[in-house]
Amino acid sequence: MAIQSSNTIKNIEVLNSGDKDIVCQVQVEFTSYDDSDQDGTTITCVESFDLSTDGRTSSSDGWVAYDSLDAATVEGWLGSELTDRIASVQANHNGWINSVLTPPAPPTVDKALPW
């Protein structure tokens, strides 16, 4: 019984400015499951990350052409915001998965009348 987690960039949005596809938003899908019951414990969510585009043009230092982008480059732009979100999402997913595998006792139960 081990929880598996992954994250994948699912979408990139660029400014509609006509200037060489300046990335302004990245959507990342987070998926977790317990390997003892993948079908019953899979949980997925998508989070959006906004990138600052102020003053950025295709002539900016460090510019990477859109066609040359890869996941590692984009994840690097997201930096600690992504790593912090990974930790937060995984903690939430782990809590949900554990509650599915070991449901908590209900706070109240029906009981037969004593008469």
C-alpha positions as CSV (number, residue, x, y, z in Angstrom):
1,M,0.0,0.0,0.0
2,A,1.8,3.1,-1.3
3,I,0.4,6.4,-2.6
4,Q,1.7,7.3,-6.0
5,S,1.6,11.0,-7.2
6,S,2.4,12.7,-10.5
7,N,2.0,16.1,-12.1
8,T,1.8,16.9,-15.8
9,I,1.6,20.2,-17.7
10,K,-1.7,19.9,-19.5
11,N,-2.1,23.4,-21.1
12,I,-0.1,26.5,-21.8
13,E,-1.7,29.9,-22.7
14,V,0.1,32.7,-24.5
15,L,-0.6,36.3,-24.8
16,N,-2.6,37.2,-27.9
17,S,-0.3,40.1,-28.6
18,G,1.3,39.0,-31.9
19,D,4.7,38.9,-30.2
20,K,6.2,35.4,-30.4
21,D,3.9,33.4,-28.0
22,I,4.7,34.9,-24.6
23,V,3.6,32.2,-22.1
24,C,1.2,33.8,-19.5
25,Q,-0.5,30.8,-17.8
26,V,0.3,27.1,-17.2
27,Q,-2.2,24.5,-16.2
28,V,-0.8,21.5,-14.3
29,E,-2.8,18.3,-13.6
30,F,-2.0,16.5,-10.3
31,T,-3.0,12.9,-10.0
32,S,-2.6,10.5,-7.0
33,Y,-3.7,7.0,-6.2
34,D,-2.9,4.1,-3.8
35,D,-1.3,1.3,-5.7
36,S,-3.4,-1.3,-3.7
37,D,-6.6,0.1,-5.4
38,Q,-5.9,2.4,-8.2
39,D,-9.4,2.5,-9.7
40,G,-11.0,3.2,-6.3
41,T,-8.5,5.8,-5.0
42,T,-7.5,7.9,-8.0
43,I,-7.9,11.6,-7.5
44,T,-7.1,14.3,-10.0
45,C,-7.2,18.1,-10.0
46,V,-5.9,20.9,-12.3
47,E,-4.3,24.0,-11.0
48,S,-3.4,27.2,-12.9
49,F,-0.3,29.2,-12.5
50,D,0.0,32.8,-13.9
51,L,3.4,34.0,-15.1
52,S,4.4,37.6,-15.1
53,T,4.6,39.0,-18.6
54,D,5.3,42.7,-17.7
55,G,8.0,43.9,-20.1
56,R,8.7,40.5,-21.6
57,T,9.3,40.3,-25.3
58,S,10.9,38.0,-27.7
59,S,14.1,40.1,-27.3
60,S,14.2,39.7,-23.5
61,D,17.3,38.1,-21.9
62,G,16.8,34.4,-21.5
63,W,14.0,34.2,-24.1
64,V,13.1,30.7,-25.1
65,A,11.2,30.3,-28.4
66,Y,7.8,28.5,-28.0
67,D,8.9,25.7,-30.3
68,S,11.9,25.1,-28.1
69,L,10.0,24.8,-24.8
70,D,10.0,21.6,-22.8
71,A,8.3,20.7,-19.5
72,A,11.5,21.1,-17.5
73,T,11.9,24.7,-18.7
74,V,8.3,25.6,-17.9
75,E,8.4,23.9,-14.5
76,G,11.6,25.9,-13.8
77,W,9.7,29.1,-14.5
78,L,7.1,28.1,-11.9
79,G,9.8,27.6,-9.3
80,S,8.8,27.3,-5.7
81,E,5.2,28.1,-6.4
82,L,5.0,24.7,-8.2
83,T,6.9,22.8,-5.6
84,D,4.8,24.3,-2.8
85,R,1.6,23.5,-4.6
86,I,2.8,19.9,-5.2
87,A,3.3,19.5,-1.5
88,S,-0.1,21.0,-0.7
89,V,-2.0,19.0,-3.3
90,Q,-0.2,15.7,-2.3
91,A,-1.1,16.3,1.3
92,N,-4.8,16.9,0.4
93,H,-4.8,13.9,-2.0
94,N,-3.2,11.7,0.7
95,G,-5.8,12.6,3.2
96,W,-8.6,11.8,0.8
97,I,-7.1,8.5,-0.3
98,N,-6.5,7.4,3.3
99,S,-10.1,8.3,4.2
100,V,-11.3,6.1,1.3
101,L,-9.1,3.2,2.3
102,T,-9.8,3.5,6.0
103,P,-13.1,5.4,6.4
104,P,-13.4,7.3,9.7
105,A,-16.1,6.2,12.1
106,P,-19.3,8.1,11.7
107,P,-19.9,10.7,14.6
108,T,-23.4,9.2,15.3
109,V,-25.1,5.9,14.7
110,D,-28.7,4.7,14.8
111,K,-29.6,2.6,17.8
112,A,-32.6,0.4,18.5
113,L,-35.1,1.9,20.8
114,P,-34.8,0.4,24.3
115,W,-38.5,-0.5,24.5
